[in-house]
């Protein structure tokens, strides 16, 4: 009797299985669409629930009272601290800690950095790099003709090329420290002088650095003038320029020192700003350095050193 019951149940199960299989095969497209919709819906729900949540990746992320490194820090967050984003402003996040419900601000690019192990004062900085000149002469950019800048003694090499190459090295070196860097140009185009300060104002930059190479004497021809120089105009740019002046003393072509100058890129910006002349492009001995990647990288390392000193002096850290 038990055997008959077992066989009966098995046959019934087999029939049910065949019915389900037949139904699935005949409704394969509908089943596929249903599964896709369910997976997509689950993914969207999961994304919505977690889109405002982040977990700090480096150690020492500063928890500040406002959206900027000038605000007081109330805590240094460890790697793995869970935060809920409440608001975003110029790259800064207003967040609530899940461990104690306290509300504060963190630099978003620092908190989410995959490259940093430990955040520092320079990591929280926003820096604008302005490679001087650019564009092809005779070709218009916003109504202005392109500008090669100064030229080498033989007239074959132009300032615009080396300002951009040097700025790219500086950007790379700063980003390795976790800093957020914007460039007024990253290709051979002309940015009108009055447009340059707009980027610094938009992001409330902690420093704007204009990169140039000097020229002395006639338009074509060599000069014996040598060395680097640094300039500021507004008083808030003087400490920045002083820190860079000290760092650039270690360049092989000498340092002519710093001075005050009413250049447009310094005058028309409210943020700390400096202009660096990194050697005389029409001095053949200076140009031997200027044109090399080694010199450009050396400049970038020294600028990072100067900025590190500058930000360490005026940034409160927990």
C-alpha positions as CSV (number, residue, x, y, z in Angstrom):
1,X,0.0,0.0,0.0
2,X,2.8,2.4,0.9
3,X,4.5,1.7,-2.4
4,X,1.3,2.6,-4.3
5,X,1.0,5.8,-2.4
6,X,4.6,6.7,-3.1
7,X,4.2,6.0,-6.8
8,X,1.0,8.1,-6.9
9,X,2.7,11.0,-5.2
10,X,5.7,10.8,-7.5
11,X,3.5,10.7,-10.6
12,X,1.4,13.7,-9.3
13,X,4.6,15.6,-8.6
14,X,6.0,14.8,-12.0
15,X,2.8,15.9,-13.7
16,X,2.9,19.2,-11.7
17,X,6.5,19.7,-12.7
18,X,5.7,19.1,-16.4
19,X,2.9,21.6,-16.1
20,X,5.1,24.2,-14.6
21,X,7.8,23.5,-17.1
22,X,5.3,23.8,-20.0
23,X,3.9,27.1,-18.6
24,X,7.4,28.6,-18.2
25,X,8.4,27.6,-21.7
26,X,5.2,29.1,-23.2
27,X,5.6,32.3,-21.1
28,X,9.4,32.6,-21.3
29,X,9.5,36.2,-22.5
30,X,7.0,37.3,-19.8
31,X,8.9,35.5,-17.0
32,X,12.2,37.1,-18.2
33,X,10.6,40.6,-18.2
34,X,9.2,40.0,-14.7
35,X,12.6,38.9,-13.4
36,X,14.3,41.9,-15.0
37,X,11.8,44.3,-13.5
38,X,12.2,42.8,-10.1
39,X,16.0,43.0,-10.2
40,X,15.9,46.5,-11.5
41,X,13.4,47.6,-8.9
42,X,15.5,46.1,-6.1
43,X,18.6,47.8,-7.5
44,X,16.9,51.2,-7.6
45,X,15.5,50.8,-4.1
46,X,18.9,49.8,-2.8
47,X,20.5,52.8,-4.6
48,X,18.0,55.2,-3.3
49,X,18.5,54.0,0.2
50,X,22.3,54.2,0.0
51,X,22.8,57.2,-2.3
52,X,23.2,59.6,0.5
53,X,25.5,57.4,2.6
54,X,29.3,57.4,2.4
55,X,32.0,55.7,4.4
56,X,35.3,57.6,5.0
57,X,38.2,56.0,3.2
58,X,41.3,57.8,4.6
59,X,42.1,58.4,8.2
60,X,42.1,61.9,9.7
61,X,39.2,63.3,7.7
62,X,38.4,66.6,9.4
63,X,34.8,67.1,10.7
64,X,34.3,70.9,10.5
65,X,31.7,73.4,11.5
66,X,31.3,74.8,8.0
67,X,32.1,74.1,4.3
68,X,35.7,75.1,4.2
69,X,39.1,74.5,5.8
70,X,38.9,77.8,7.6
71,X,36.1,76.5,9.8
72,X,36.8,75.0,13.2
73,X,37.4,71.3,13.2
74,X,35.6,69.4,16.0
75,X,36.9,65.9,15.2
76,X,39.2,63.8,13.1
77,X,37.3,60.9,11.6
78,X,38.8,57.5,11.3
79,X,38.8,55.4,8.2
80,X,35.4,53.5,7.9
81,X,33.3,56.2,9.6
82,X,29.7,56.0,8.2
83,X,28.1,59.3,7.3
84,X,24.8,60.4,5.8
85,X,25.0,63.4,3.4
86,X,22.5,66.1,4.1
87,X,23.7,68.8,1.7
88,X,26.5,69.5,-0.8
89,X,28.2,72.9,-1.3
90,X,31.3,73.5,-3.6
91,X,32.5,69.9,-3.0
92,X,31.9,70.0,0.7
93,X,29.4,67.7,2.3
94,X,27.2,68.5,5.3
95,X,26.9,65.1,7.0
96,X,25.4,63.4,10.0
97,X,27.5,60.8,11.8
98,X,25.7,57.5,12.3
99,X,27.7,56.7,15.4
100,X,26.7,59.7,17.5
101,X,24.2,61.7,15.2
102,X,26.4,64.8,15.3
103,X,26.2,67.1,12.2
104,X,29.2,68.7,10.5
105,X,31.1,69.2,7.2
106,X,33.7,67.2,5.4
107,X,35.6,67.8,2.2
108,X,33.9,65.4,-0.1
109,X,37.0,64.7,-2.3
110,X,38.9,63.8,0.9
111,X,36.3,61.6,2.5
112,X,35.8,59.6,-0.7
113,X,39.5,59.5,-1.8
114,X,40.8,56.0,-2.8
115,X,44.4,57.3,-3.0
116,X,44.9,58.9,0.4
117,X,45.8,56.9,3.5
118,X,45.8,59.9,5.9
119,X,44.4,63.3,5.2
120,X,46.5,66.4,5.8
121,X,45.9,70.1,5.7
122,X,46.8,70.4,2.1
123,X,44.4,67.6,1.2
124,X,41.4,69.8,2.1
125,X,42.7,72.7,-0.1
126,X,41.2,73.8,-3.4
127,X,43.8,75.1,-5.7
128,X,43.5,76.9,-9.1
129,X,46.4,76.6,-11.5
130,X,46.6,79.2,-14.3
131,X,49.1,78.3,-17.1
132,X,49.8,81.6,-18.7
133,X,49.0,82.5,-22.3
134,X,47.7,80.0,-24.9
135,X,46.0,79.7,-28.2
136,X,47.3,80.3,-31.8
137,X,48.0,83.9,-32.8
138,X,45.5,85.0,-35.4
139,X,42.9,82.6,-34.1
140,X,40.2,84.1,-31.9
141,X,39.1,82.9,-28.5
142,X,36.2,84.9,-27.0
143,X,37.0,87.7,-29.3
144,X,40.7,87.8,-28.5
145,X,43.6,86.5,-30.6
146,X,45.7,83.6,-29.3
147,X,48.9,84.4,-27.4
148,X,52.2,82.5,-27.5
149,X,53.6,84.5,-24.7
150,X,57.4,85.1,-24.7
151,X,59.7,83.1,-26.9
152,X,63.1,81.5,-26.5
153,X,66.3,83.3,-27.7
154,X,66.0,81.6,-31.1
155,X,62.3,82.3,-31.4
156,X,61.4,78.7,-31.9
157,X,59.9,77.8,-28.5
158,X,57.0,79.6,-26.7
159,X,56.1,80.4,-23.1
160,X,52.5,79.0,-23.5
161,X,53.9,75.4,-24.1
162,X,56.0,75.3,-20.9
163,X,53.5,77.0,-18.6
164,X,51.0,74.3,-19.5
165,X,53.5,71.4,-19.1
166,X,54.7,72.8,-15.8
167,X,51.1,73.3,-14.5
168,X,50.3,69.7,-15.4
169,X,53.2,68.4,-13.3
170,X,52.1,70.7,-10.4
171,X,48.6,69.4,-10.7
172,X,49.8,65.8,-10.5
173,X,52.0,66.4,-7.5
174,X,49.2,68.2,-5.6
175,X,46.6,65.5,-6.4
176,X,49.0,62.9,-4.9
177,X,48.6,64.9,-1.7
178,X,44.8,64.7,-2.0
179,X,44.3,68.4,-3.0
180,X,41.5,69.3,-5.3
181,X,43.0,71.1,-8.3
182,X,41.3,73.0,-11.2
183,X,43.2,74.4,-14.2
184,X,42.1,77.5,-16.1
185,X,43.2,75.7,-19.3
186,X,44.4,72.2,-20.0
187,X,45.0,72.6,-23.8
188,X,46.3,75.2,-26.2
189,X,43.6,77.8,-25.9
190,X,43.5,81.4,-24.7
191,X,41.6,82.3,-21.5
192,X,40.8,86.0,-21.3
193,X,42.5,87.6,-18.3
194,X,39.3,88.8,-16.7
195,X,37.9,85.2,-16.9
196,X,40.8,83.7,-15.0
197,X,39.7,84.7,-11.5
198,X,36.2,83.4,-12.0
199,X,37.2,79.8,-11.3
200,X,38.8,80.8,-8.0
201,X,35.7,82.7,-7.0
202,X,33.3,79.9,-8.0
203,X,35.0,77.3,-5.8
204,X,36.2,79.8,-3.1
205,X,39.7,78.5,-3.8
206,X,42.3,78.4,-1.1
207,X,45.0,79.4,-3.6
208,X,45.3,80.7,-7.2
209,X,48.7,80.2,-8.8
210,X,49.5,81.7,-12.2
211,X,52.5,80.1,-14.0
212,X,54.7,82.2,-16.3
213,X,58.2,82.4,-17.7
214,X,60.0,85.7,-17.8
215,X,61.6,87.6,-20.7
216,X,64.0,90.5,-20.8
217,X,65.5,92.6,-23.6
218,X,64.3,92.6,-27.2
219,X,61.5,90.4,-28.5
220,X,64.0,88.1,-30.2
221,X,67.4,87.6,-28.7
222,X,69.2,86.3,-25.6
223,X,69.4,87.9,-22.1
224,X,71.7,87.4,-19.2
225,X,68.8,88.0,-16.7
226,X,68.3,84.8,-14.7
227,X,66.2,83.3,-11.9
228,X,62.6,82.9,-10.7
229,X,60.4,85.6,-9.2
230,X,57.1,85.6,-7.2
231,X,54.4,88.3,-7.1
232,X,51.2,89.1,-5.1
233,X,48.9,92.1,-5.0
234,X,46.3,91.8,-2.3
235,X,47.5,91.4,1.2
236,X,45.9,87.9,1.6
237,X,48.2,86.7,-1.2
238,X,51.4,87.8,0.6
239,X,51.6,84.8,3.0
240,X,51.0,82.4,0.1
241,X,53.7,84.1,-2.0
242,X,56.1,84.1,1.0
243,X,55.8,80.4,1.5
244,X,56.4,79.7,-2.2
245,X,59.3,82.1,-2.3
246,X,61.0,80.2,0.5
247,X,60.5,76.8,-1.2
248,X,61.7,78.0,-4.7
249,X,65.1,79.0,-3.3
250,X,66.2,75.5,-4.0
251,X,66.0,75.8,-7.8
252,X,69.3,75.7,-9.7
253,X,68.8,79.0,-11.5
254,X,68.5,81.2,-8.4
255,X,65.6,83.2,-6.9
256,X,65.2,86.9,-7.6
257,X,62.7,87.3,-4.7
258,X,59.1,88.4,-4.3
259,X,57.4,91.7,-4.9
260,X,54.0,93.4,-5.2
261,X,52.5,93.8,-8.7
262,X,49.1,94.9,-10.0
263,X,48.6,92.1,-12.6
264,X,45.0,91.6,-13.6
265,X,45.0,88.0,-12.4
266,X,46.1,89.1,-9.0
267,X,44.1,92.3,-8.8
268,X,40.7,91.0,-9.8
269,X,40.5,88.0,-7.5
270,X,39.4,88.0,-3.8
271,X,41.1,84.7,-3.0
272,X,44.8,84.3,-2.1
273,X,46.7,84.6,-5.3
274,X,50.2,84.6,-6.6
275,X,52.0,84.7,-9.9
276,X,55.2,82.8,-10.4
277,X,57.9,83.7,-13.1
278,X,59.8,80.4,-13.2
279,X,62.9,81.5,-15.2
280,X,63.8,83.6,-18.2
281,X,62.8,81.7,-21.3
282,X,65.1,83.8,-23.5
283,X,68.1,83.1,-21.3
284,X,69.7,80.0,-23.0
285,X,71.1,78.7,-19.7
286,X,67.7,79.1,-18.0
287,X,65.9,77.6,-20.9
288,X,68.0,74.4,-20.8
289,X,66.3,73.8,-17.5
290,X,62.8,75.2,-18.3
291,X,62.3,72.8,-21.3
292,X,63.1,69.6,-19.3
293,X,60.5,67.5,-17.5
294,X,63.0,67.2,-14.6
295,X,62.9,70.9,-14.0
296,X,59.2,71.0,-14.3
297,X,58.8,68.2,-11.8
298,X,61.4,69.8,-9.5
299,X,59.3,73.0,-9.6
300,X,56.1,71.0,-8.8
301,X,57.8,69.3,-5.8
302,X,59.0,72.6,-4.4
303,X,55.5,74.2,-4.8
304,X,54.0,71.3,-3.0
305,X,56.5,71.9,-0.2
306,X,55.7,75.6,0.0
307,X,51.9,75.0,0.0
308,X,52.3,72.3,2.6
309,X,54.0,74.8,4.9
310,X,51.5,77.5,4.1
311,X,48.4,75.3,4.8
312,X,50.0,73.8,7.9
313,X,50.3,77.3,9.3
314,X,46.8,78.4,8.8
315,X,44.6,75.3,9.0
316,X,43.3,74.0,12.3
317,X,43.5,70.2,12.5
318,X,42.3,67.8,15.2
